[in-house]
Structure formats: C-alpha cells, structure tokens
Amino acid sequence: EDTPWMDPYNTVRAMSEAADPYRYILGREVLYEPDARWQYNSGATALLGAVLKKATGKPLDQFAKEALFDPLHIEDFEWSGMINGEPAAFGGLRLQPRDTAKIGQLVLNGGTWQGQRVVPEDWVKQSTKPRFDTSWGGMRYGYQWWLGTSPFGAGRTVDWIAAFGIGGQRIFIVPTLDLVVVTNAGLYADGGQSAIVRSVFEYRVLPAIRDPVQR
C-alpha cells in the first residue's frame, strides 16, 4: 500500500476492488514472522472485520451500531464498503465531530459512557498499551491505537492515545489532562496531512490548555 491510490499496484485498492478481499489478503506472501517487524497493514484490519463478523454473525456496521453506536447515542453515520458490499474495517467510517468525540471520551472513561459499561475496562487498557515502536514520528502502536508524546512547555510532556483517519480525521485522548480533541479535515491529497493536524494539536490546542487566557 506504499504507492498512490490510483496506482494499479496499490494493494489496498486492489483488496477493496477484489471480489473476495479476504482471499486476496490471505493470498499475499508473508515476509516476516509474527511480532518480528511492525508494518501498517490495512489488510490485517480488514481481516479483523471478517473475524468479528464470523464471531458475532452480524455485518460489521450492524454490530458496531448495536454494540457501540447505539449505547453512545450515535445515530448519524456512514460506512463506505468494498466492492463485495461489506463495510471496510480499515476505513471509510464517517461520523459527525461530536459523535467522534464520544468514542474518545469512552476510551478516556475506561470504557464507560454516562455511567454505563460499553467496553470492558481491561480491553481499553490492553488495546492502548504500546506494542511496537513505529517508523512514523516516534509514535508507538497498540491494538489499532496510535500512542505518542507531545511537548507541554518548560521541559514537560504529555502522553496521548490517538485514532488516525485519512485526510486529517483524528481523535487525540490525553488522560493526564482529561482531554479529548477531534479534528476533521479534507487533506486527502496532501502528503503532509499528519504533520499539519499534529501541529494544530501541539501548537494551538495544548498551549491553550496549558496557558488559558484570563478573561
């Protein structure tokens, strides 16, 4: 998936357009042993969606609605699919910013929403635990969550948990500040989208929290 989307050799595009995307993924050559090397892999996430469907007996979007969106009172969402008609577990979910923030708040709360348990607390801990160092901006990776550290003035730093979506869609969760930050952007064709959004978080949002304007 290291080539542009319009390149016929882009593996994510080929997977999305395959009649059987899961067979396409499983047919790819395995280059490294498990846990030997970190590599961002949309195909692996697509397989997780297939496993979840098999385990629950429900399409991914239906299960997500019942198990996650309904408890969070999220009613308006779109989830684009692959050519086989199934939702793409690796991307394509569209939410309103306020509803996106609810997912961040759910994680910040350890899996509860308005006092109700939605996700097991231990799963939140396990999924947000660093598993690998990545080659992207000094970040680490958990179970589908990015983990990073940002400056917070005078030699201080804060650790955060994040969900990254293409184009600049982000959820930043900063437990020590009891903070959730969501960004929406249309930087789909901008190769610097990650740096742009992160700079907004680090040089606009965090300083505003650290040094609030007295009125």
N, C-alpha and C positions, 0 to 999 in steps of 0.2 A: 504494500500500500504506500510505497515511498514515491510513486510517480503521481503526476497530476490526475485528477478525477477523469478528465476527458481522454486520457491516455488509455488505449485498449488493454494495456498491460497492468493497469491499476487493479490490484487484487480485490479491493473492497467493492469496486464497481462490478467486477466480474462475478463476485459472490452474490451481490444484490440482484444481478440480472440472470443468474443461473436458475434453471427450472427446479433444481434441488440444491439450494445453497449449502445445506449441511453436508451433503455428499461432496460438494466442491471443496469445502473446508477440510473434511477428513481425507480427501484425496491429495492434499498438499504434502510435500515432503517435510518430514520432521528433521530439523537441523541440529537441535540441541536437546540434551536430556532435561527433564523437568527440574526446575529450580536452578538451572545452571546459568541462565542468562535472561535478563529482563528485555522484553520487546513489546511495545504497544501493539495489541493484536485485536482488531475488531472482529475477526473470525472467531476467536475464543469467546468473546462476549456473545456473539450470535449463537454459539453452541450452548452457552448458559441459558439463553432464552428457550432453546429447544428442550433442554433438560427440565426447565421449570414447567413447560407445557406438558411434558410427559408425566411429571410428578403430580401436577395438580389436575390434569385432564381438561385444562382450560387454555384458550389462547392467551398469550402474554398480556395483551391490552385488557382483556376481560378480568384476568386475575389481578392485575395491577389496580384496576378500578375497584374491585371488591375488597382487596386486602389493604390498599394504600390510599387511593384517591378518595373513596367514599368516607373512610374514617377522618380524613383531613378536610372534608367538605370541598373537594376539588371537583367541579362539575364541568368545566370547560377545558377540554384538551383535544389535541390531535396527535396521531401517531402514524407517521408515514410507514409504508411497508415495502417489502421486497417484491420482486416480480411474481413470486409464488403466492402473494396475497397476505403473508404473515407479517406482523409488525417487526421492525428491525430492532433487536435488542441493543445494538451498538449505537443507535442514534435515531433522530427523526421525531423525538417527542417534543411537542410544543405546548408550553404552559404559559399562563399569564405570570408576570413577575411576582405578584403577591402569592400566588399558589406555589411557584417555585421556591419562594422563601419558606413556605410551610415545611417543605422537605428538609431544608437546612435546620429549621427550628426543631423538627422531630429528632434529628441527629444530636443537636445541641442538648436536647432534653433527655438524651439517653434512650430514645425510642418511645416516648410518650407524647400524646397530644391532648391538651386540655384535660389532663389527669387520667387519660385512658391509655392503656398499653397497646401499641400498634405493632412495634417491632421488638423482639427480645433484647433486653439490655446487653446481654453478653455478645449478641451478634453485632451490635453497634461498636462495642469495644474491639471485637476481633476484626471487623471489616475496616476499621480506621487505624489499625496497628500497622506500622511500617513493615513491609515485607521485602522490598527491593529498593536499592538506590537506582535512580533512572539517569538517563543522559540528558534530561530536559531541565535546565535551570536549577540544578541542585536539588530537585524535588525527589521525594520517595513515593512509593506506591503501595497501597493496601489492597483490599478486595474491592476494586472498582472506584476507589477514592484516591485522589492525589493528596500528598502531605508536604507542607512546606513551611518555611520560616521567613518572616519579613522584619525589617528594622522598625523599631518603635521609639527611636530617639535616645540620645545620651548613652549609647552603648547597649541599649535594651533591644530585645527582640520578642516577637510573639509567634507562636506556632499556630498553624491553621490546617484545616481539612477542606478539601475542595472537590467539586464536581465540575468538569470542563466539557463544554459543548462547542461544536464548531461554530465559527463566526463571532465568538466572543461571549457566548452564553456561559455564565459562571455562577456557582454558589460558593462563597467563602464562609467558613464557620470558624470562629475564633473563640474557643472555650474560655480562655482566661479573661476575655473582655465581655463574655456573654453576648456575643455579636454574630449576626448573620448578615451577609452582604450579597445581593444578587445583581448581576449585570445582564443586560440584553444589548446586543449589537448586531450589525449586519456586515461584519468584516470578513465575509466568506472568501473573497478573493485576495485578501491581504495576508501575506506571509508573516507579517509581524503582529498578527492579532493577539497572540498570547502576551507579548511584551506590552502592547497598548493597554489591554484590560488590566494586567497586573499593575501597571504604573498608576492607573486610576485608583486601584485598591490601596497601593502602598503610599502614593504621594498626595492623594486627596482624601480618601476615606479615613485611613488610620491617623493621619495628623489631626483631622477634625475631631476624632475621638480622644486623642491624646491632649490636644490643646483646644478645648471648646471655647468658642467666642463668648465672652461675658456680655450679657445684654442687660 
